[in-house]
Amino acid sequence: MKITVEHVCQGENEVILRCRELDEEMLGVLSLPLAELEDRWGDLGLFRCGKSWAVNLHEIRKLKSCPAGKIEALLSTGEKLLISRHYALMLRERLGM
């Protein structure tokens, strides 16, 4: 199964699930808390970077340190994502920074 996570700055929050068939595995994914999704697919690059969102680390093109310990991440889509100091610390650890 492939998981793609992206952050958008405008519009409504949405979850898009593409599958050939909506089977038990897909329904199970929909019911998982974000922390568990990260536990399951963190090794593939899924990183929780907020209370209600995650990012695919493979889609980050550039990181910039910001005041108060925050990090600004530039994604391959051109979007900028501000990561709070709490999650920035975890990101630095995850990336070995």
KOLVEX-319323 format. One record per residue (C-alpha): residue number from 1; z, y, x; chain. Coordinates in steps of 0.05 Angstrom, whole numbers, plus 32768, in hexadecimal, padded with zeros to 4 digits. Each point is the difference from the previous one (the first is absolute). Example, Ala and Ser with C-alpha at 12.3 -4.5 7.8 and 13.67 -1.06 7.14 Angstrom:
<pt resi="1" zz="809C" yy="7FA6" xx="80F6" chain="A"/>
<pt resi="2" zz="7FF3" yy="8045" xx="801B" chain="A"/>
***
This chain:
<pt resi="1" zz="8000" yy="8000" xx="8000" chain="A"/>
<pt resi="2" zz="7FEF" yy="8045" xx="801A" chain="A"/>
<pt resi="3" zz="802D" yy="803C" xx="7FF0" chain="A"/>
<pt resi="4" zz="7FE9" yy="8048" xx="8006" chain="A"/>
<pt resi="5" zz="8032" yy="8038" xx="7FF7" chain="A"/>
<pt resi="6" zz="7FEE" yy="8049" xx="8001" chain="A"/>
<pt resi="7" zz="8023" yy="8041" xx="7FF1" chain="A"/>
<pt resi="8" zz="7FDE" yy="8035" xx="7FD5" chain="A"/>
<pt resi="9" zz="8018" yy="8047" xx="7FFB" chain="A"/>
<pt resi="10" zz="7FE4" yy="800F" xx="7FBC" chain="A"/>
<pt resi="11" zz="7FF9" yy="7FDF" xx="7FBC" chain="A"/>
<pt resi="12" zz="802C" yy="7FCC" xx="7FE1" chain="A"/>
<pt resi="13" zz="8021" yy="7FC7" xx="8024" chain="A"/>
<pt resi="14" zz="7FD8" yy="7FC1" xx="7FF7" chain="A"/>
<pt resi="15" zz="7FFE" yy="7FB9" xx="8017" chain="A"/>
<pt resi="16" zz="7FBD" yy="7FDD" xx="8005" chain="A"/>
<pt resi="17" zz="8000" yy="7FB5" xx="8004" chain="A"/>
<pt resi="18" zz="7FBC" yy="7FE0" xx="800B" chain="A"/>
<pt resi="19" zz="7FFD" yy="7FB5" xx="7FF8" chain="A"/>
<pt resi="20" zz="7FCF" yy="7FCC" xx="7FE9" chain="A"/>
<pt resi="21" zz="8032" yy="7FE7" xx="7FCE" chain="A"/>
<pt resi="22" zz="8044" yy="8019" xx="7FEA" chain="A"/>
<pt resi="23" zz="8028" yy="7FC2" xx="8014" chain="A"/>
<pt resi="24" zz="804A" yy="7FF4" xx="800B" chain="A"/>
<pt resi="25" zz="7FFC" yy="8018" xx="8048" chain="A"/>
<pt resi="26" zz="7FE3" yy="8043" xx="7FEB" chain="A"/>
<pt resi="27" zz="8032" yy="8008" xx="7FC8" chain="A"/>
<pt resi="28" zz="8038" yy="7FF0" xx="8031" chain="A"/>
<pt resi="29" zz="7FE8" yy="8038" xx="8030" chain="A"/>
<pt resi="30" zz="8004" yy="8032" xx="7FC7" chain="A"/>
<pt resi="31" zz="8048" yy="7FF1" xx="7FF3" chain="A"/>
<pt resi="32" zz="8019" yy="8005" xx="8048" chain="A"/>
<pt resi="33" zz="802B" yy="803A" xx="8017" chain="A"/>
<pt resi="34" zz="7FE1" yy="802A" xx="8038" chain="A"/>
<pt resi="35" zz="8034" yy="7FE7" xx="8032" chain="A"/>
<pt resi="36" zz="7FEB" yy="7FB8" xx="7FF3" chain="A"/>
<pt resi="37" zz="7FB7" yy="8012" xx="8007" chain="A"/>
<pt resi="38" zz="800F" yy="801D" xx="8044" chain="A"/>
<pt resi="39" zz="8027" yy="7FC1" xx="8013" chain="A"/>
<pt resi="40" zz="7FC6" yy="7FD4" xx="7FEC" chain="A"/>
<pt resi="41" zz="7FC6" yy="8029" xx="801C" chain="A"/>
<pt resi="42" zz="8021" yy="802C" xx="8035" chain="A"/>
<pt resi="43" zz="7FE2" yy="7FD4" xx="8037" chain="A"/>
<pt resi="44" zz="7FBC" yy="8012" xx="7FE5" chain="A"/>
<pt resi="45" zz="800D" yy="804B" xx="8006" chain="A"/>
<pt resi="46" zz="8021" yy="8012" xx="7FBE" chain="A"/>
<pt resi="47" zz="8037" yy="8033" xx="800E" chain="A"/>
<pt resi="48" zz="802E" yy="801F" xx="7FCC" chain="A"/>
<pt resi="49" zz="8000" yy="804A" xx="8010" chain="A"/>
<pt resi="50" zz="8022" yy="801C" xx="7FC2" chain="A"/>
<pt resi="51" zz="802B" yy="7FEB" xx="7FC5" chain="A"/>
<pt resi="52" zz="7FC4" yy="7FEF" xx="7FD6" chain="A"/>
<pt resi="53" zz="7FC5" yy="7FF9" xx="802F" chain="A"/>
<pt resi="54" zz="7FE6" yy="7FDB" xx="803C" chain="A"/>
<pt resi="55" zz="7FC7" yy="8008" xx="8032" chain="A"/>
<pt resi="56" zz="7FD3" yy="7FD1" xx="8026" chain="A"/>
<pt resi="57" zz="8011" yy="800E" xx="8049" chain="A"/>
<pt resi="58" zz="7FB9" yy="7FED" xx="8013" chain="A"/>
<pt resi="59" zz="7FE6" yy="803C" xx="7FD9" chain="A"/>
<pt resi="60" zz="802A" yy="8034" xx="8027" chain="A"/>
<pt resi="61" zz="7FD4" yy="8026" xx="8031" chain="A"/>
<pt resi="62" zz="8031" yy="8033" xx="801C" chain="A"/>
<pt resi="63" zz="804B" yy="800F" xx="7FFF" chain="A"/>
<pt resi="64" zz="801F" yy="8044" xx="8009" chain="A"/>
<pt resi="65" zz="804A" yy="8010" xx="8008" chain="A"/>
<pt resi="66" zz="801A" yy="8033" xx="7FCF" chain="A"/>
<pt resi="67" zz="8041" yy="8028" xx="7FFB" chain="A"/>
<pt resi="68" zz="803F" yy="7FDB" xx="7FE7" chain="A"/>
<pt resi="69" zz="7FE9" yy="7FBD" xx="801C" chain="A"/>
<pt resi="70" zz="7FC6" yy="7FF8" xx="7FCF" chain="A"/>
<pt resi="71" zz="7FBB" yy="7FE4" xx="8012" chain="A"/>
<pt resi="72" zz="7FBD" yy="8015" xx="7FE6" chain="A"/>
<pt resi="73" zz="7FCE" yy="7FC7" xx="7FFE" chain="A"/>
<pt resi="74" zz="7FB5" yy="800B" xx="7FFC" chain="A"/>
<pt resi="75" zz="7FDF" yy="7FC7" xx="7FDC" chain="A"/>
<pt resi="76" zz="7FB9" yy="7FE6" xx="8009" chain="A"/>
<pt resi="77" zz="7FEF" yy="8020" xx="7FBD" chain="A"/>
<pt resi="78" zz="8011" yy="8045" xx="801C" chain="A"/>
<pt resi="79" zz="803F" yy="8004" xx="7FD5" chain="A"/>
<pt resi="80" zz="8041" yy="8017" xx="801F" chain="A"/>
<pt resi="81" zz="8041" yy="7FDD" xx="7FF1" chain="A"/>
<pt resi="82" zz="8044" yy="801E" xx="800E" chain="A"/>
<pt resi="83" zz="8033" yy="7FCA" xx="8011" chain="A"/>
<pt resi="84" zz="8049" yy="8013" xx="7FF7" chain="A"/>
<pt resi="85" zz="8031" yy="7FFD" xx="803A" chain="A"/>
<pt resi="86" zz="801F" yy="7FC0" xx="7FE4" chain="A"/>
<pt resi="87" zz="7FBE" yy="7FDA" xx="7FFF" chain="A"/>
<pt resi="88" zz="7FE7" yy="8024" xx="803E" chain="A"/>
<pt resi="89" zz="8037" yy="7FE0" xx="8029" chain="A"/>
<pt resi="90" zz="7FEC" yy="7FBB" xx="7FE6" chain="A"/>
<pt resi="91" zz="7FB7" yy="800F" xx="800F" chain="A"/>
<pt resi="92" zz="8010" yy="8015" xx="8047" chain="A"/>
<pt resi="93" zz="8027" yy="7FBF" xx="8009" chain="A"/>
<pt resi="94" zz="7FC7" yy="7FD6" xx="7FE2" chain="A"/>
<pt resi="95" zz="7FCD" yy="8021" xx="802E" chain="A"/>
<pt resi="96" zz="802D" yy="7FFB" xx="803D" chain="A"/>
<pt resi="97" zz="8004" yy="804B" xx="8009" chain="A"/>
***
